Amino acid sequence: MRRPLVFLAGVLLMGALAAPAIAADGDDGFTIKDPRITESSGLAASRQHPGIYWTHNDQDNGAYLYAVDSRTGETVATITMTGVGTPRDVEAIQIGPDNQIYVGDIGDNDGVVWDYVWVYQLPEPKVLKDQTIRTTQYVVKYSDGPRDAESLLVHPKTGRVYIIDKQEDGGHLYEGPAKLSASGTNVFKPVVPVDLWATDAAFSPDGQQLAVRGYFGGIAYDWNGGKIEKLGRISVPLGQGESVSYSTDGTKLMLGSEGAGSSVVAEDAPGDVGEASKSPSRGGSSAAQGGDGDSDGFKVGALAVAIGLVVVIGLKRLLRRS
């Protein structure tokens, strides 16, 4: 995805200050080794194949999905989706009920001009091997006009599909129809604000919590039947952060980024507010933070964010003058 120069400058500064997180339970972090995966923009933990994560490029030369083994970082299967048009800007991937994979071709960052975007649905294969799978394509429109978005959500219990639009000052959670239609247009409506410049989001396996991430931080929400309530903050690895998934057991948040040989960092998933405020920072990346118990690692991360934002604002002003 093409990024403004001003944003990339801030990201590069913050990435230089990043430190790896350490995982205790659940899946460990890993590095994606496949040279074809240069812009990993979505991440989803397989429920059928322990330790496997599905990902994709945001712009590729075909409709491909990649199954990556978190134990080795190697791609163990490549899926070619058929029955869909040429993807434009694929930004998100989720696993819904009955082991259905949902893919969000929902990016629109070059002027926000698309009258419609697409969501794809296909069954997760029972056998991991290179194969072609027939895919259902859904046409999606927003009730309030075109939106740029990178966050697709599928509730693990109800199967309802949601999208969070991407706006620097915060966006909205958009709710789709109870059941998507492959023959008509599916209108998504804003239902509640999301206080983040969101680049991805994920439901916990039980559907009770929602993790939303951005470039500079994240927020954990209680799902509360769709009337989301903020639980606390999530610290994220500093850099061009693009993806988030819960581990299959729900104990970890897996946080990915773009770039060749990109890393996926594992950190403790946030719990309730009390749990969140007690969770210590670990190597510059932590679960939700709150109260007076901030650790040195969290303070360093906050300082890095502040420096990055100052650089971004300064460069924006310079570009306006030029």
Backbone torsions as a table, in degrees:
resi	resn	phi	psi	omega
1	MET	NA	135.6	-177.6
2	ARG	-76.7	124.4	-178.1
3	ARG	-107.3	145.4	173.0
4	PRO	-62.6	143.8	-179.9
5	LEU	-56.9	-39.5	-178.1
6	VAL	-61.2	-38.7	-179.6
7	PHE	-71.0	-41.8	-177.9
8	LEU	-62.7	-35.7	179.2
9	ALA	-60.8	-44.4	178.3
10	GLY	-64.5	-41.4	180.0
11	VAL	-62.9	-43.4	-178.6
12	LEU	-63.0	-41.3	178.2
13	LEU	-61.5	-45.8	-177.7
14	MET	-68.9	-36.6	178.6
15	GLY	-61.9	-33.2	-179.8
16	ALA	-68.0	-22.6	-178.7
17	LEU	-94.5	-0.4	-174.4
18	ALA	-73.7	153.8	174.0
19	ALA	-133.9	149.5	-175.8
20	PRO	-72.2	149.3	174.4
21	ALA	-90.7	163.8	-178.9
22	ILE	-119.8	132.7	-179.8
23	ALA	-101.3	141.1	179.5
24	ALA	-104.7	-47.5	-179.8
25	ASP	-123.8	175.3	179.4
26	GLY	66.9	-159.4	-179.4
27	ASP	-74.0	150.9	174.9
28	ASP	-92.0	163.9	173.8
29	GLY	-67.6	164.2	-179.0
30	PHE	-156.1	168.6	176.9
31	THR	-113.6	130.8	178.2
32	ILE	-76.7	119.8	-172.3
33	LYS	-98.7	-15.1	-176.3
34	ASP	-66.1	119.2	-178.3
35	PRO	-66.3	-15.3	177.2
36	ARG	-74.8	-22.7	-176.2
37	ILE	-94.0	93.8	-177.5
38	THR	-108.8	-14.2	-178.4
39	GLU	-138.5	59.8	-179.3
40	SER	-63.8	111.2	-173.3
41	SER	-112.5	-5.5	178.6
42	GLY	-147.2	158.9	-176.7
43	LEU	-150.5	135.1	178.6
44	ALA	-146.7	129.4	180.0
45	ALA	-78.8	128.3	176.9
46	SER	-70.9	140.8	175.1
47	ARG	-95.7	-21.0	179.3
48	GLN	-86.3	-28.2	-173.2
49	HIS	-125.0	95.7	-176.6
50	PRO	-55.1	135.4	177.1
51	GLY	84.1	-1.6	-179.0
52	ILE	-97.7	135.4	176.3
53	TYR	-123.5	133.3	176.6
54	TRP	-90.7	137.8	177.0
55	THR	-145.7	-179.9	-176.7
56	HIS	-163.5	160.3	169.0
57	ASN	-82.7	152.9	177.8
58	ASP	-77.7	-28.6	173.2
59	GLN	-135.1	119.8	-174.1
60	ASP	-132.7	173.5	178.2
61	ASN	-93.5	20.3	178.4
62	GLY	-179.2	177.5	-178.9
63	ALA	-92.8	82.6	-172.1
64	TYR	-117.1	145.8	169.4
65	LEU	-125.1	147.5	-176.3
66	TYR	-124.1	131.5	175.1
67	ALA	-97.6	116.0	-176.1
68	VAL	-110.2	130.8	177.6
69	ASP	-82.8	116.6	-177.1
70	SER	-68.0	-15.9	179.4
71	ARG	-78.7	-24.2	-177.5
72	THR	-125.0	-20.1	-174.8
73	GLY	80.3	3.6	-177.3
74	GLU	-90.9	147.6	173.6
75	THR	-78.4	127.2	-177.0
76	VAL	-109.2	-7.9	176.4
77	ALA	-162.6	144.0	174.1
78	THR	-122.3	125.4	179.9
79	ILE	-103.0	130.4	171.4
80	THR	-103.5	118.8	179.8
81	MET	-84.5	129.2	174.9
82	THR	-115.3	162.4	-178.4
83	GLY	88.0	6.9	178.0
84	VAL	-121.1	161.7	175.4
85	GLY	-77.1	-169.6	177.1
86	THR	-74.9	119.4	-179.4
87	PRO	-59.9	146.5	-179.5
88	ARG	-102.0	-53.2	-176.5
89	ASP	-155.9	84.9	-175.0
90	VAL	-80.9	120.3	-170.3
91	GLU	-119.2	-13.8	-172.1
92	ALA	-154.1	154.1	177.1
93	ILE	-144.2	140.2	-178.6
94	GLN	-141.6	156.1	171.5
95	ILE	-108.0	123.4	178.9
96	GLY	-101.9	-170.1	177.9
97	PRO	-58.9	155.0	178.3
98	ASP	60.6	29.7	176.2
99	ASN	56.0	41.1	175.4
100	GLN	-94.4	132.5	176.6
101	ILE	-92.1	132.4	174.7
102	TYR	-116.8	134.1	-177.6
103	VAL	-123.3	131.4	-178.2
104	GLY	-102.3	105.3	172.1
105	ASP	-91.6	71.3	-164.4
106	ILE	-122.3	1.6	179.5
107	GLY	-72.2	144.4	-179.1
108	ASP	-158.3	57.7	-172.3
109	ASN	-93.5	2.0	179.6
110	ASP	-100.1	55.8	177.2
111	GLY	107.5	-5.9	-179.1
112	VAL	51.8	71.2	-172.1
113	VAL	-121.5	-11.2	-174.8
114	TRP	-73.7	127.3	175.9
115	ASP	-69.3	-22.5	179.9
116	TYR	-150.0	158.5	173.2
117	VAL	-129.2	-178.6	-175.5
118	TRP	-128.2	148.6	167.2
119	VAL	-122.5	132.8	179.6
120	TYR	-108.7	147.5	177.8
121	GLN	-135.2	134.2	178.1
122	LEU	-151.8	154.6	177.7
123	PRO	-74.9	138.6	174.2
124	GLU	-69.4	129.7	-177.8
125	PRO	-66.6	144.0	177.8
126	LYS	-76.1	-25.5	178.4
127	VAL	-114.9	129.2	-179.3
128	LEU	-86.9	103.9	175.9
129	LYS	-157.1	162.3	176.6
130	ASP	-63.6	127.5	-176.5
131	GLN	-161.5	165.6	177.0
132	THR	-108.4	134.3	-176.7
133	ILE	-129.9	130.7	176.5
134	ARG	-66.7	132.8	-170.8
135	THR	-125.2	141.8	174.9
136	THR	-90.3	134.4	-179.9
137	GLN	-111.7	127.7	178.6
138	TYR	-110.9	135.3	174.8
139	VAL	-88.6	129.5	-176.6
140	VAL	-122.2	133.5	170.4
141	LYS	-127.2	155.7	176.3
142	TYR	-100.8	143.5	-177.4
143	SER	-66.1	-22.5	-177.5
144	ASP	-113.4	26.6	174.3
145	GLY	97.5	174.8	-175.7
146	PRO	-56.3	145.7	-179.6
147	ARG	-139.0	146.6	166.7
148	ASP	-90.4	135.3	-178.1
149	ALA	-149.8	150.3	176.9
150	GLU	-132.5	1.3	-174.0
151	SER	-118.4	113.3	175.3
152	LEU	-111.6	137.2	-179.4
153	LEU	-130.1	139.8	172.9
154	VAL	-128.4	118.2	-177.3
155	HIS	-65.8	129.8	-174.4
156	PRO	-68.3	-15.2	-179.9
157	LYS	-102.9	-47.0	-175.3
158	THR	-91.3	-23.4	-177.2
159	GLY	78.7	4.0	-179.6
160	ARG	-70.7	143.1	-175.7
161	VAL	-103.5	138.0	179.1
162	TYR	-130.9	157.3	175.4
163	ILE	-135.0	141.5	171.2
164	ILE	-111.2	123.0	180.0
165	ASP	-77.3	159.2	-173.3
166	LYS	-106.9	108.4	176.7
167	GLN	-136.1	138.6	-174.4
168	GLU	-58.1	-34.5	-179.0
169	ASP	-93.9	11.9	-179.0
170	GLY	104.7	145.8	-176.6
171	GLY	-119.6	-149.2	-179.3
172	HIS	-137.4	152.3	168.8
173	LEU	-83.3	120.6	179.2
174	TYR	-102.4	131.8	-178.5
175	GLU	-102.6	130.9	176.3
176	GLY	-87.6	175.8	175.7
177	PRO	-59.8	159.5	179.5
178	ALA	-57.5	-34.2	176.1
179	LYS	-138.0	127.2	-179.1
180	LEU	-71.1	146.1	179.1
181	SER	-110.2	130.6	178.0
182	ALA	-85.2	-8.9	-175.8
183	SER	-105.0	-11.8	-179.4
184	GLY	-132.9	-168.5	178.6
185	THR	-94.6	134.9	-179.9
186	ASN	-101.8	113.8	-176.6
187	VAL	-92.5	125.0	177.8
188	PHE	-102.6	135.0	-175.1
189	LYS	-119.5	140.7	177.9
190	PRO	-69.7	134.7	-177.7
191	VAL	-121.2	-26.2	-178.1
192	VAL	-161.2	143.3	178.4
193	PRO	-68.9	151.1	173.0
194	VAL	-124.3	120.9	-171.2
195	ASP	-86.2	58.1	-177.8
196	LEU	-161.2	149.2	170.3
197	TRP	-80.5	84.5	-163.5
198	ALA	-81.4	130.9	173.9
199	THR	-109.6	-13.8	173.1
200	ASP	-173.1	165.8	179.8
201	ALA	-156.1	160.6	-179.0
202	ALA	-154.2	145.0	170.5
203	PHE	-84.1	147.2	167.6
204	SER	-66.8	157.1	-176.8
205	PRO	-56.2	-29.7	179.2
206	ASP	-88.2	-2.9	178.5
207	GLY	76.1	9.5	-176.0
208	GLN	-89.8	-20.2	-178.2
209	GLN	-130.1	160.5	-179.2
210	LEU	-133.7	126.4	175.7
211	ALA	-108.2	125.0	178.2
212	VAL	-118.6	130.7	-179.5
213	ARG	-120.3	156.6	173.0
214	GLY	-134.2	-165.7	-179.9
215	TYR	-72.2	-34.1	-170.7
216	PHE	-113.9	1.9	-179.5
217	GLY	170.4	-173.1	-179.5
218	GLY	-153.6	169.2	179.1
219	ILE	-134.6	135.2	172.7
220	ALA	-98.2	131.3	179.8
221	TYR	-119.9	147.5	163.3
222	ASP	-80.8	129.9	-175.1
223	TRP	-63.4	-45.3	172.8
224	ASN	53.0	43.6	177.9
225	GLY	66.1	21.4	-179.1
226	GLY	100.3	-14.7	175.9
227	LYS	-93.9	73.2	-166.0
228	ILE	-59.2	143.8	177.7
229	GLU	-127.1	131.3	-175.8
230	LYS	-68.3	131.2	176.2
231	LEU	-98.0	-39.7	-176.9
232	GLY	169.4	-178.2	-177.7
233	ARG	-92.7	154.2	174.5
234	ILE	-119.7	125.2	172.9
235	SER	-83.8	138.7	-176.9
236	VAL	-121.5	156.1	174.8
237	PRO	-59.2	139.3	-176.2
238	LEU	-81.7	132.8	-177.0
239	GLY	147.6	-163.0	-177.7
240	GLN	-83.7	71.4	-174.4
241	GLY	-73.0	125.4	-171.7
242	GLU	-124.7	-16.9	-170.2
243	SER	-143.9	156.2	174.7
244	VAL	-150.3	142.7	173.5
245	SER	-148.2	145.4	166.6
246	TYR	-76.3	147.4	168.0
247	SER	-66.1	162.3	-175.2
248	THR	-59.1	-34.8	-179.6
249	ASP	-85.3	-3.3	176.0
250	GLY	79.6	3.6	-176.9
251	THR	-86.1	-16.8	-176.1
252	LYS	-127.8	149.0	163.8
253	LEU	-100.4	129.6	178.6
254	MET	-104.5	118.7	-170.3
255	LEU	-117.3	115.0	-175.2
256	GLY	-109.5	170.2	-179.3
257	SER	-143.9	168.4	178.3
258	GLU	-85.2	170.1	176.6
259	GLY	111.0	152.4	176.7
260	ALA	-64.4	137.5	-179.0
261	GLY	62.4	36.7	-176.0
262	SER	-74.1	154.2	-178.0
263	SER	-99.3	148.0	169.4
264	VAL	-113.3	118.8	-175.4
265	VAL	-99.5	134.1	177.9
266	ALA	-102.2	132.3	174.2
267	GLU	-140.4	161.0	-178.6
268	ASP	-58.8	132.6	176.4
269	ALA	-71.0	142.4	179.5
270	PRO	-68.4	147.6	175.3
271	GLY	-104.1	-139.9	177.0
272	ASP	-77.5	-177.0	-174.1
273	VAL	-59.9	-41.6	179.8
274	GLY	-63.5	-45.2	178.7
275	GLU	-62.3	-41.5	-175.8
276	ALA	-62.4	-41.4	-175.7
277	SER	-71.6	-20.5	-179.4
278	LYS	-90.7	-12.0	-173.6
279	SER	-71.7	119.9	-176.4
280	PRO	-77.8	156.4	173.4
281	SER	-75.3	142.5	-176.5
282	ARG	-131.4	105.4	176.5
283	GLY	63.6	32.4	177.7
284	GLY	89.6	0.4	178.3
285	SER	-139.5	133.6	-174.1
286	SER	-142.5	174.3	170.5
287	ALA	-79.1	-167.3	-175.1
288	ALA	-56.2	141.2	-177.8
289	GLN	-112.6	148.7	176.7
290	GLY	-171.3	170.6	177.3
291	GLY	66.7	-155.5	-176.7
292	ASP	-98.7	5.2	-174.0
293	GLY	-92.1	28.9	-179.5
294	ASP	-64.7	136.0	179.5
295	SER	-91.2	171.0	178.5
296	ASP	-59.7	-37.7	-179.1
297	GLY	-62.2	-40.1	179.3
298	PHE	-67.1	-39.2	179.4
299	LYS	-62.8	-40.6	177.3
300	VAL	-62.1	-43.3	179.2
301	GLY	-62.7	-41.6	179.3
302	ALA	-63.8	-39.5	177.5
303	LEU	-62.4	-41.9	179.1
304	ALA	-61.9	-41.5	178.1
305	VAL	-61.6	-43.9	-179.3
306	ALA	-61.8	-44.5	178.4
307	ILE	-61.4	-44.1	-179.8
308	GLY	-60.8	-42.5	-179.6
309	LEU	-66.5	-36.9	177.0
310	VAL	-61.7	-43.1	178.7
311	VAL	-62.0	-45.1	-179.4
312	VAL	-59.6	-47.8	-178.6
313	ILE	-62.9	-42.0	179.7
314	GLY	-62.7	-43.7	-179.7
315	LEU	-67.3	-35.4	176.9
316	LYS	-60.0	-42.6	-179.9
317	ARG	-65.1	-40.7	178.2
318	LEU	-62.1	-41.7	-178.8
319	LEU	-67.7	-33.6	177.1
320	ARG	-63.5	-34.8	-178.5
321	ARG	-76.5	-24.7	-176.1
322	SER	-81.0	NA	NA
